[in-house]
Amino acid sequence: MTRSTLFFDGHCERCCQQVAWLKSKDRNNRIDCISMHDPSAREILGDGLDTLLATDTVGLLHRGTLLMKSSAVIQAIILCGFPFSLCAPFFLVPVPFRDCIYDRNAKTRHSSN
């Protein structure tokens, strides 16, 4: 089974808490979680890391594709298995709408630290 890698802002307390929650639900150990500030993030993503840092968002390297924002979050939750896999229909919601909701939540993350 191929593992996916989640890249997150390791300087954000809320992000770290959400990653801890995700890891606690990942019973099949399918997701590696790495801070974007860890040197191994550059080794894995190369120039893709610059994209994540510039957009200040979460990323999931899944099957060779870098998913960002709401797509990364939904896929990471789905990888946790049942019952979280029931979130798959959220991919039917248009990306601009999903990412708008993601962006609204992300705007407040630094103010809560």
N, C-alpha and C positions, 0 to 999 in steps of 0.2 A: 504494500500500500504506500503510495506517495504521500509524503508529509507536505503540508503547506506552512508558509512562514508569514506571521503577522508582524508588521513593523509599526511601532507606535511611538508617541512622544514620551520618552522616559522621564522627562522633566515635569510632566503634568500629573499631579496627584490623582485626579479623577480618572485619567487614562490608565494609570497603573492599577487603580482599584477595579476598573472594568476588565483589564487584562487578567487580573487575579480571579475575577468571577468566571471569565471565559475558560481559564485553565482548570478551574474546579469542575466545570461542566464537561470538559473534553476527556471523557472516560476512556476513549480509545487512543488517546495521545496522538492525535493527528495534526496538531498545530504547534509549531515552534513560535515563541514570541520573543522578539528582539527589539530593543530600543533603537530608534533611528540614530541615536547618538553613539551607539556601540560600533567600534571599528569593523566588526564582522558584517554590519549592515552594508557598508560600502563594498566589501568583498563579494557579497551575494548579489546586490542590486546594481552595482556599477553606477552608471549615469541615471538609472531609475531612482536612486536615492535623492538626487537633486530635484527631481520632479516632486517627490513626496515632501521634501523640505520646503520647496518653493510654495507649494499649495497648503502646507501645514495641515496635513490630513493623515489618516491611517491608510495603510496599504497591506494587501494580502497577496503574496506570491503563491498562486494556485495553478498547478499544472502548467507552469511556464508562463503564465499570464499575470501581470500585475494589476490587480483590482484595486480601486480606490473608493474612498468615501462610503456611501451606502452599500455599494456592491461588495466591498471588502467586509463590512460588518455583517451583512446578511449571509454571505458565503461562510464566514467564520462560525457563525451561530449554527448554520446547517451542518457543518462538519462535526459538531458536538453530538450528532445523532438524535434519535428520538427522545423526547418529543420536540426538540428544537428544529428537527428537519421539517416540521410542519410550517416553518417560516418560508419555505421555498416559493409559495405563491406571491410573496412580496416582490419577486423579480418581475412579475407582470405589471407592477406599477411603473410608469415611465420614469426613467433615470432622472430627468430634470426635477420632477416632483420629489422623488426620494432624496436626492442630493440637497434640495432646498431644506428639507426637514433636518438632514444631517448637519448642514451648515448652521442652521439656527441653534442647534444643540452645541455644536463645536464653538460657536462664538462665546458661549458662557463658560467654557471649561477653564480658562485662565483666571476668570474672576472668582472661581470657587476654590482656588488653591490657597 
